Amino acid sequence: MPVSPPLSDEDLLAALRAGSAGAFEQVVQRYGARVLNTCLGLVPHRPDAEDLTQEVFVEVYTQLAGFRGEAKLSTWVYRIAVNKCLEWQRYRKRQKRFAFLTSLFGTDDGELLHDPPDYEHPGVLAERQEQATILRQAVARLPERQQVAFTLFHLEGLPHQEIADALGLGSVGAVESLLHRARATLRQRLGAYYREFLAD
């Protein structure tokens, strides 16, 4: 029996709006690994990244009615993933500040949070975990938009236009500017390490 070709994003979106459970399964199959990789690039602790990936697809399912199709389906999914990861980062920063304050006052009510020891993105070879951790820590200190642009371009290989759409930027030039500033900062902070990790 011949196998049906996969639906285009447009047909998939129409099927989703018609309430097709099978269409939603196709969305998860098509974008699940990519969303997880993006989350791992921004939230390098795998259990947290996996939880966020699930949250992304819950939001995709619940927000379909509000998606007007002005961007590609993939861009919309990436935008949700990026927003979820940035919300998580802000939450972690608040928790860390709270943990620091409680430690100053000698209380132990808040959970002390520690950064994960390794960078767990699937594209990182085991023997380079330590080096990748250095890069992750440097990337995590970039301003939010630089961090996202760098992750989507260097780890996910997205074209500049799709990154611009995912970030809600008006032009490809804005993405190129973010990447230029991110690379300049990383080059300054990492020194000789930079050439090992990246080539402009």
C-alpha positions in Angstrom: 0.0 0.0 0.0 1.5 3.4 -1.0 2.5 5.8 1.8 0.8 9.1 1.6 3.2 12.1 1.2 3.5 14.3 4.3 1.2 17.3 4.3 2.5 20.8 3.6 2.5 23.2 6.5 -0.6 24.9 4.9 -2.5 21.7 4.6 -1.4 20.6 8.1 -2.6 23.9 9.5 -6.0 23.5 7.8 -6.3 19.9 9.2 -5.3 21.2 12.7 -8.0 23.8 12.6 -10.5 21.1 11.6 -9.6 19.3 14.8 -7.6 16.5 13.3 -5.7 14.6 16.1 -3.5 13.0 13.4 -2.5 16.4 12.1 -1.3 17.5 15.6 0.7 14.2 15.8 2.4 15.2 12.5 3.2 18.6 13.9 4.9 17.0 16.9 6.8 14.6 14.7 7.9 17.3 12.3 9.0 19.9 14.8 9.5 18.0 18.1 13.2 17.3 17.7 13.9 20.8 16.4 12.0 22.4 19.3 13.9 20.2 21.8 17.3 21.2 20.3 16.3 24.8 20.4 15.3 24.5 24.1 18.6 22.7 24.8 20.5 25.6 23.2 18.8 28.0 25.6 18.1 25.8 28.6 20.9 23.3 28.6 19.6 21.0 31.4 17.8 18.2 29.5 14.9 17.6 31.9 14.0 21.3 31.9 14.3 21.4 28.1 12.1 18.4 27.7 9.5 19.9 30.0 9.6 23.1 28.1 9.2 21.2 24.8 6.0 19.7 26.1 4.8 23.1 27.2 5.5 24.5 23.7 3.3 21.9 22.0 0.5 22.4 24.6 0.6 26.1 23.7 0.6 25.3 20.0 -2.5 23.2 20.4 -4.3 25.6 22.6 -3.4 28.8 20.6 -4.2 27.5 17.1 -7.4 29.5 16.9 -5.4 32.7 17.3 -2.8 31.8 14.7 -3.6 33.9 11.6 -1.0 32.3 9.3 0.9 35.6 8.8 4.2 33.7 9.5 5.1 30.1 8.6 3.9 27.4 10.9 7.6 26.5 11.7 8.3 30.2 12.6 5.3 30.4 14.9 6.4 27.2 16.7 10.0 28.5 17.1 8.6 31.8 18.4 6.6 30.0 21.1 9.7 27.9 22.0 11.9 31.0 22.3 9.4 32.8 24.5 9.0 29.7 26.7 12.8 29.4 27.2 13.2 33.1 27.9 10.4 33.0 30.5 12.2 30.0 32.1 15.5 31.9 32.2 13.9 34.9 33.9 12.3 32.6 36.4 15.6 31.0 37.2 17.3 34.3 37.6 14.6 35.4 40.1 15.0 32.1 42.0 18.8 32.5 42.1 18.4 36.0 43.5 16.0 34.8 46.1 18.3 31.9 47.1 21.2 34.4 47.4 19.2 36.7 49.6 17.9 33.9 51.8 21.5 32.6 52.2 22.6 36.1 53.3 20.0 36.2 56.0 20.8 32.6 57.2 17.5 31.0 56.2 17.0 27.8 54.2 13.4 28.2 52.9 14.4 28.6 49.2 15.8 25.9 47.0 19.4 26.6 46.1 19.7 26.2 42.4 22.9 25.3 40.6 23.8 25.5 36.9 23.9 22.0 35.3 27.5 20.8 34.9 27.3 19.9 31.2 26.0 21.3 28.0 23.6 18.6 26.9 22.8 19.7 23.3 22.7 16.5 21.2 25.2 18.0 18.7 27.9 18.2 21.3 30.4 15.3 21.4 31.1 13.8 24.8 34.8 14.6 24.7 34.0 18.3 24.2 31.5 18.6 27.0 33.9 20.8 29.1 34.7 23.1 26.2 31.0 23.3 25.3 30.1 24.2 28.9 32.5 27.2 28.7 30.8 28.3 25.5 27.3 27.8 27.0 28.2 29.9 30.0 29.5 32.7 27.8 26.4 32.6 25.5 24.1 32.6 28.6 25.6 36.0 29.6 24.7 37.6 26.2 21.6 39.9 26.1 18.5 37.9 25.4 18.1 38.7 21.7 21.7 38.1 20.9 21.6 34.8 22.8 18.5 33.6 20.8 19.9 34.7 17.5 23.2 33.0 18.1 21.5 29.8 19.2 19.1 29.6 16.3 21.8 30.4 13.8 24.8 28.4 15.1 23.0 25.4 16.7 19.8 25.1 14.7 21.1 26.5 11.4 18.1 28.6 10.7 18.3 31.2 8.0 18.5 34.9 8.9 14.9 35.6 7.7 13.4 32.8 9.8 15.3 34.1 12.9 14.0 37.6 12.2 10.5 36.3 12.0 10.8 34.2 15.2 12.1 37.3 17.0 9.6 39.7 15.5 12.4 41.8 13.9 11.8 43.9 10.9 14.7 42.9 8.8 17.5 40.4 8.2 19.9 43.2 8.9 18.8 43.3 12.5 19.6 39.6 12.8 23.0 40.1 11.2 23.7 43.0 13.7 22.7 40.8 16.7 25.0 38.0 15.4 27.8 40.4 14.9 27.6 41.8 18.4 27.2 38.3 19.9 30.3 37.1 18.1 32.3 40.2 19.0 31.4 39.7 22.7 32.2 36.0 22.7 35.5 36.6 20.9 36.4 39.1 23.6 35.3 36.8 26.5 36.6 33.5 25.2 39.8 34.7 23.6 41.7 31.8 22.0 38.8 29.4 22.7 36.6 31.3 20.3 38.5 30.1 17.2 38.1 26.5 18.4 34.3 26.8 18.7 33.3 29.0 15.8 34.3 30.3 12.5 32.7 33.5 11.3 
